[in-house]
Amino acid sequence: MHRVSQAHHLTRAVYRDLLPQDQQTLSDYGFTKALTAENQGKLFGLYVGLIKFHDIKPHILHEWRIDGTLVRHIKETYEAIPEGSRGGYYPWFLENQYVLDSSLKPPSPEDYIDTHQRRAWTFIGGSETDTVERIIAQVKTWPENKARCYELYGLLLARWHPSPEHDLWLPFGFCVTSEVSEKRLGGLYMNLIRKCTFEEFHTAFEESKLIALMDSKGFRQERLGFSDLESVLKTSPHRRFSVWILKQLVYSEERGPGRTRSVFADYGFMNCADEMERADLKRVYKEYFETWSLGEPLKLHEACIKGKIYEHVSGVVKRLKKDVNKYKRLMKNMYPLPDL
């Protein structure tokens, strides 16, 4: 029986069709050196070929890595295939072996940033001769929401999308997605920006009309596949329900509920006696979002403004009923407000 290793985590990720989440796995198998989502996706595709189509078992991958022969064995495996049948990931690997070979010098993060700045700039119609310094200086003069749109373009063109830690996650509606469906929403935006001008996109975002823009470009059915997307985008970027800020906070390791006054007051963090209670309450809400269907955050919002958070959440996170008094105390808020 083989000991569970990072190779097992990688293999599970391949069969789930999701990048591995375990930091040690990401480090051991080169993802942390790939830097961009585009390159990480290509490296992942290389492993899909090894694991799914060449049936390389986890303990074999582990042995190759420990022995320092992973690069050699990857080459031997793919070189045994006729060149026309190797796919696109292996040629990419030959040009980017630094992800697994520490003796090779990788490109600097600055090189990646410069590449993405130029890619986004020329995509929106900017001059190919503009320097990165000139591009950055120009973007700094733009209104905040126009700069936000440009930043989103940069992510999309790098085959990436905002994470919960990112300030774009909420205003562009990624807060309504799951780990799986957020890629689909990124794909929807990518298709949209190919069919509209940057000015159309920025104007629609500023005027809370991205839904109308999607519909006008033929993406109505696609966007209807995302519960609550219309609810978020019809008021973004100017107004948002605190439940979405709550979801961002509980999914982000770097944010704390105390930073956002509406969440601190609305969802009970002001009632916590210490960091332990705050962490527990954060876990409860994360369990709620992960257990309930994606359409239900708005029901949590409704429960919040009725002063019925515990009653609603305990119907989903059953363990709360084991300590009713504690969680009723933690989830108490100022609502419902008295009639004026």
Secondary structure, DSSP 8 states (H G I E B T S, - for coil): -----HHHHHHHHHHHTS----HHHHHHTTHHHH-SHHHHHHHHHHHHIIIIIS---HHHHHHHHHHT-HHHHHHHHHHTS-GGGSTTHHHHHHH-GGGT-TTS----HHHHHHHHHHHHHHHTT--TT--HHHHHHHHHTS-HHHHHHHHHHHHHHTT----TTSTTTTTTTGGG--TTHHHHHHHHHHHHHHHS-HHHHHHHHHTT-HHHHHHHTT-HHHHTTSTTHHHHHTTTTT---HHHHHHHHHH-SS--GGG-HHHHHHTSGGG-SSHHHHHHHHHHHHHHHHHS-TT-HHHHHHHHHTT-HHHHHTTTSGGGGGGHHHHHHHT--S-S----
